[in-house]
Amino acid sequence: MLAAQPNLTLRDRSRRSEHKMPRSVRLWPSDFSAAESLLNDVLGDMPFMLYSMDFSPPKRVVFVSSNVLTRLGFSPAEVLGDWRNWLDRVHGDDQDLVARSDNQPDSAYHESIEYRVLHKNGNWVWIRDEFRVKPAGPTDRLVRFGYWTDISRRKSVELQLRASEYELRQLLEERSRLSRDLHDGIVQTLYAIGLMLEEARRVLFENPQSGEEIITHAIGTLNTVIREVRQHITLGGMHVLSQQQLRTELSCLSQMLGGMNR
């Protein structure tokens, strides 16, 4: 005959199960306040802040992790409540972005946006707000679960990179413009030198002194061009020709231009 089984209550069964469970695998304390304290200790070292909202009107923040105090300077009590209190802390240039994310036509969606919020110390903090909205509970009220991550350092690096990129682009455009101007100026100057040499050849036998003066002036102009070209090449970080090599190249170009004028 089987012995009658004792009528164990749910509490008795829970205690008996807990007694049988090795202490090393009890990963979560049974006391709620201790569990909450443990959660806050864990989240305190995390780079993100957890939050949840009752997203059905009127929208309210119903939970926020305690590390919001160390990240944004506000206590959880200052963040809980009317969602509009949080929106008032959003940067004016980003409020339209946040408002659009709050008014999606779908009843369930996942989104990630980046915007600035005001730290309690008066500084702006860039955060990444990643969240999911879905119906929950017996009444299918909309609930929003998400987390805020401080991305201010990343944004600062991005802004520095953009500034460096813009500066580099400006320098390249300026270098390109200077190259075009230098090229046009050299062509015009060498053309003028060619005309002077043609004039010198014409008057050299009739008036040697005048011809020598024209040649001297042409040489001076050619030396000026050489200095300008050498300076431009040096600033551009390119290989610099020797003065003799550059003089030879420009002389050849001058002769070519002179031949074109005959």
C-alpha positions in Angstrom: 0.0 0.0 0.0 1.4 3.4 -1.0 2.0 5.9 1.6 0.0 9.2 1.3 2.1 12.0 -0.1 2.2 15.1 2.0 0.4 18.1 0.6 3.3 20.4 -0.1 2.7 24.1 -0.7 4.4 25.9 -3.5 6.6 27.7 -0.9 7.6 24.3 0.6 8.5 22.9 -2.8 10.5 26.0 -3.7 12.4 25.7 -0.4 13.1 22.0 -1.0 14.3 22.7 -4.6 16.5 25.5 -3.3 17.9 23.2 -0.6 18.8 20.6 -3.2 20.5 23.2 -5.5 24.2 23.6 -4.9 25.1 27.0 -3.5 27.6 27.6 -6.3 24.8 27.7 -8.9 22.5 30.1 -7.1 23.4 33.0 -9.5 20.6 35.4 -8.4 19.7 36.4 -4.9 16.2 35.6 -3.8 15.7 39.0 -2.1 14.5 41.6 -4.6 16.3 44.5 -3.1 19.6 42.6 -3.2 18.9 41.6 -6.8 18.3 45.2 -7.7 21.5 46.3 -6.0 23.4 43.7 -7.9 21.9 44.8 -11.2 22.8 48.4 -10.4 26.4 47.4 -9.5 26.7 45.6 -12.8 25.3 48.4 -14.9 27.4 51.0 -13.1 30.4 49.7 -15.1 28.6 49.5 -18.4 28.8 52.2 -21.1 25.1 52.1 -21.8 22.0 53.1 -19.8 19.0 50.8 -19.9 15.5 52.3 -20.0 11.9 51.3 -20.7 8.8 53.3 -21.4 5.1 52.9 -21.4 4.8 54.1 -25.0 1.0 54.4 -25.2 -0.1 58.0 -24.6 0.7 59.6 -22.3 4.3 58.3 -22.8 6.2 57.8 -19.6 9.6 56.5 -18.6 9.0 53.7 -16.1 12.5 52.4 -15.6 16.0 53.7 -16.1 19.3 52.2 -14.8 21.0 54.0 -12.0 24.2 54.7 -14.0 22.3 57.5 -15.7 23.6 59.5 -12.8 27.2 59.0 -13.6 26.7 59.3 -17.4 24.3 62.2 -17.6 24.4 63.7 -14.1 20.6 63.1 -13.5 19.3 60.8 -10.8 16.8 58.1 -12.0 14.0 59.9 -10.3 14.7 63.0 -12.5 14.4 60.9 -15.7 11.4 58.8 -14.7 7.9 60.1 -15.6 6.7 62.2 -18.5 8.7 61.5 -21.7 8.5 65.2 -22.5 10.9 65.9 -19.7 13.5 63.9 -21.6 12.6 65.6 -24.9 13.2 69.0 -23.3 16.8 68.0 -22.7 17.4 67.1 -26.4 19.4 69.5 -28.5 17.2 71.8 -30.6 18.7 70.7 -33.9 18.0 67.0 -33.0 14.4 67.3 -31.7 12.8 66.7 -35.1 14.8 63.5 -35.5 13.7 62.2 -32.1 10.1 63.3 -32.7 10.0 61.3 -36.0 11.3 58.2 -34.3 8.5 58.5 -31.7 5.7 58.7 -34.3 6.3 55.7 -36.5 3.1 54.3 -38.2 4.0 50.7 -37.2 2.9 49.3 -33.9 6.1 47.4 -33.5 9.5 48.5 -34.8 13.2 48.6 -34.0 15.3 51.8 -34.5 18.6 53.4 -33.7 19.2 57.1 -33.7 22.0 59.5 -32.6 21.4 62.9 -31.0 22.6 65.3 -28.3 21.2 65.6 -24.8 22.0 68.1 -22.1 24.2 66.8 -19.3 23.3 68.3 -15.9 26.6 70.1 -15.9 25.5 72.1 -19.0 27.5 70.2 -21.6 26.1 68.4 -24.6 26.5 64.7 -24.7 26.1 62.6 -27.9 24.1 59.4 -27.3 23.1 56.5 -29.5 19.5 55.6 -28.6 18.7 52.0 -29.8 15.3 50.7 -28.9 12.4 48.4 -29.8 8.7 49.2 -29.6 6.2 46.4 -29.4 2.8 45.6 -27.8 3.0 43.9 -24.4 0.7 42.7 -21.7 -2.9 41.7 -21.8 -4.0 45.1 -23.1 -1.3 45.2 -25.8 -0.1 48.6 -24.6 2.9 49.8 -26.5 6.2 49.3 -24.6 9.6 50.7 -25.6 12.7 49.0 -24.4 16.1 50.5 -25.2 19.4 51.8 -24.1 21.4 55.0 -24.4 25.1 54.9 -25.1 27.5 57.8 -24.7 29.2 58.2 -28.1 30.6 61.7 -27.5 34.2 60.6 -27.9 33.4 58.9 -31.2 31.6 62.0 -32.4 34.6 64.2 -31.4 36.9 62.0 -33.5 34.5 62.1 -36.4 34.4 65.9 -36.3 38.2 66.1 -36.2 38.4 63.7 -39.2 35.9 65.8 -41.1 37.8 69.0 -40.3 41.1 67.4 -41.4 39.5 66.0 -44.6 38.1 69.5 -45.4 41.5 71.1 -44.7 43.2 68.6 -46.9 40.7 69.1 -49.7 41.2 72.8 -49.5 45.0 72.4 -49.7 44.7 70.1 -52.7 42.3 72.5 -54.5 44.6 75.4 -53.7 47.6 73.4 -55.0 45.7 72.6 -58.2 44.8 76.2 -58.6 48.4 77.4 -58.0 49.6 74.8 -60.5 47.3 76.1 -63.2 48.2 79.7 -62.4 51.9 78.8 -62.5 51.6 77.0 -65.7 49.7 79.8 -67.4 52.2 82.3 -66.0 55.2 80.3 -67.2 53.8 80.0 -70.7 53.1 83.7 -70.9 56.5 84.6 -69.5 58.4 82.2 -71.8 56.4 83.5 -74.7 57.6 87.1 -73.8 61.2 85.8 -73.4 60.9 84.3 -76.9 59.8 87.7 -78.3 62.7 89.4 -76.5 65.2 87.0 -77.9 63.8 87.5 -81.4 64.1 91.2 -81.0 67.7 90.8 -79.6 68.7 88.8 -82.7 67.2 91.4 -85.0 69.0 94.4 -83.4 72.2 92.7 -82.3 74.2 93.5 -85.4 72.7 97.0 -85.9 73.0 98.0 -82.2 75.0 95.5 -80.1 74.5 97.5 -76.9 70.7 97.4 -77.2 70.8 93.8 -78.1 72.9 92.9 -75.0 70.4 94.9 -72.8 67.5 92.9 -74.3 69.4 89.6 -73.7 70.3 90.6 -70.1 66.6 91.4 -69.4 65.5 88.1 -70.9 68.0 86.2 -68.7 66.8 88.0 -65.6 63.2 87.2 -66.5 64.2 83.5 -67.1 65.9 83.4 -63.7 62.7 84.7 -62.0 60.7 82.0 -63.7 63.2 79.4 -62.5 62.9 80.6 -58.9 59.1 80.5 -59.0 59.1 77.0 -60.4 61.6 75.7 -57.9 59.6 77.2 -55.0 56.4 75.7 -56.2 58.0 72.3 -56.7 59.6 72.4 -53.3 56.3 73.3 -51.6 54.6 70.5 -53.4 57.0 67.9 -52.0 58.0 66.8 -55.5 61.5 66.0 -56.8 63.4 69.3 -57.3 65.6 69.6 -60.4 69.0 71.2 -60.2 69.2 74.8 -61.3 71.2 73.7 -64.4 68.7 71.0 -65.3 65.8 73.4 -64.9 67.6 76.2 -66.8 68.2 73.7 -69.7 64.5 72.6 -69.8 63.2 76.1 -69.8 65.7 77.2 -72.4 64.6 74.4 -74.7 61.0 75.5 -74.1 61.9 79.0 -74.9 63.6 78.0 -78.1 60.4 76.0 -79.1 58.3 79.1 -78.5 60.7 81.2 -80.4 60.5 78.8 -83.3 56.7 79.1 -83.2 57.0 82.9 -83.7 59.1 82.7 -86.9 
